[in-house]
């Protein structure tokens, strides 16, 4: 049980956007913590005490970042501190994913006396669970050997399987307005131990996981991109790969004959800054000055001769000061 719990919590420990987390009791006492600031515990405890049995998933905006807390069961509450620039929806989605991993783990109630925030408390939970299991009554064992030996079976004609033709990302038509749905292997792709998750991690790092967490059958590709402040093209590329793995469901490509006069433009998004540039600090100010609504983030990076990632990070950090995305067709 402790191993399963550690595996679930490691999803937070190795997330670059998580500053710290804590598994707390229903009374607000931290049982196991990892880098969670001690000075935030009183504020979290006050929220838990205030809502008591009515506590649901809630967020607390602090000077150190966004805190998301949610009950795991009747005894435990998961509390996670995310970086300040992370979108609220993405923080909630990340927390819900860890809660799903914890659903299959039966956590015993906390002991009456324990040392707060101790890593060794994971082993304490395991010992309590083992002790409870050893005293529980066991179901009678039914001998089915005789039934199996005396069972008769009719021969079944073998049917050769015809393998379906493998699809590639190019076989899927994903536009900015396309709304992806969760596919048959969606949960497998989000499982830390699955080969599919490891493949996605090696190809897209945390970006793939973050995109999939926003796929809920209601958001379009461009809405997902806007939430993450990423270009449409990057999100669509990931969704096409995911569609080829049955992680998401999207329409397949429909071939359309085009006349010589028909032209399809490319939809792009250009950041536009309408705030007070004096509020932007350091090197970010030079980047934000280029956000005039006419250039894409790639064009800004090329004009300034800097990595594209730096432009994305600067915009994400300063979005609250008055940056919006202008869509246009080129």
Secondary structure, 3 states (H helix, E strand, C coil): CHHHHHHHHHHHHCCCCEEEEEEEECCCCEEEEECCCHHHHHHHHHHHHHHHHHCCCEEEEECCEEEEEEECCCCEEEEEEECCCCCHHHHHHHHHHHHHHHHCCCCCCCCCCCCCCCCCHHHHHHHHHHHHHHHCCCCCCCCCHHHHHHCCCCCCCCCCCCCCCCCCHHHECCCCCCCCEECCCHHHHCCCCCHHHHHHHHHHCHHHHHHHHCCCCCCCHHHHHHHHCCCHHHHHHHHHHHHHCCCEECCECCCCCCCCCCCCCCEEEEEEECCCHHHCCCCHHHHHHCCEEEEEHHHHHHHHCCCHHHHHHHHHHHHHHCEEEEEEEC
